[in-house]
Amino acid sequence: MTSFDSYATKLSSNGACPHCHQSMKKKTTSTDGFQSTLDKLFPNAYGLEEFVFETKQTLVPKGFYPHVNTLVCVGLCRDEITSPFEEEIEAMWGQAFICGSLGGMLFCGETGFAAAHHHAPSNGFFVYYCFTHIAIDHEGNVGAVYRTRSGMNEKTTACGALAAFTNEIASKKLNLAFNEDDIEMSMLKKHIAKKTNLLADPESTPDLFKVTMAAYETITMDLERHVKHDAEKFKDRQYALFTGVQIHGPNGTDYCWVGKASLLIKGELSPLVLSPNPSSQVQTGASTKSH
């Protein structure tokens, strides 16, 4: 055994990482607060793996074949803690076209959607996963997350952009002007305000959950509009659309709440029914990749 191996073994036996010296012992904290808040705000949420697998199981009988005839498009926030979702999707469907920006907003526009569809056949199949995101810590606090996968041990916020929007509304100093030095953030605020009734009541101050749901609604409207535009030109193409909220839980777990699932065939949008999610899949011990 080399001196380094001996050193690493000693550190590991003390519960520390041999490279960064950080404790490798898992914290044992109650997650009752998280589970209660998750069930209240996002009933029937899936674990990421369960959700992606269920969408595949639902779509294959309809002719959507992974790695064969289907292009997957992913719209998530730029935040690094959304990456487990993208990883699950690409593991199932293959390399994805990325169309998301801050908050998961779809600011790639007509050019971006045209690029996604450009090399596909006129009778191609497309699957879209477009989700905003939020965090809930072990105590049930909405917006709070520990970014353990990123090597950060301090509590942070998700979604940071939507939290900043929420705080700006609360300050009564909301600025909806376009800012060339902050394009995505200025567009996020302006677009959500225009598309939803979030700011309809000037006496009401929305919390992060309400702002997140407004982002989800905006993403859904934008996705359906852009895909319908493509379907007008390519009537034999088929599209599966999934929108909702990715939820970052305690101990590096991730879940997703499906707000809307649809099929677009021959220009007609119809509901896509997934199997009900067993309650055992949303417990904090469910199989999910950590952030």
Buried (B, 14 or more C-beta within 10 A) or exposed (E): EEEEEEEBEEBEEEEBEBEEEEEEEEEEEEBEBBBEBBEEBBEBBBBBBBBBBBBBEBBEEEEBEBEEBBBBBBBBBBBEBBBBBBEBBBEBBEEBBBBBBBBBBBBBEEEBBBEBBEEBEEEBBBBBBBBBBBBBBBBBBBBBBBBBBEEEEEEBBBBBBBBBBBEBBEEEEEEBEEEEEEEBBBBBBBBBBEBBEBBEEEEEEBEBBBBBBBBBBBBBBBBBEBBBEBBEEBEEBBBBBBBBBBBBBBBBBBBBBBBBBBBBBEEEBEEBEBEEBEEEBBEBEBEBBBB
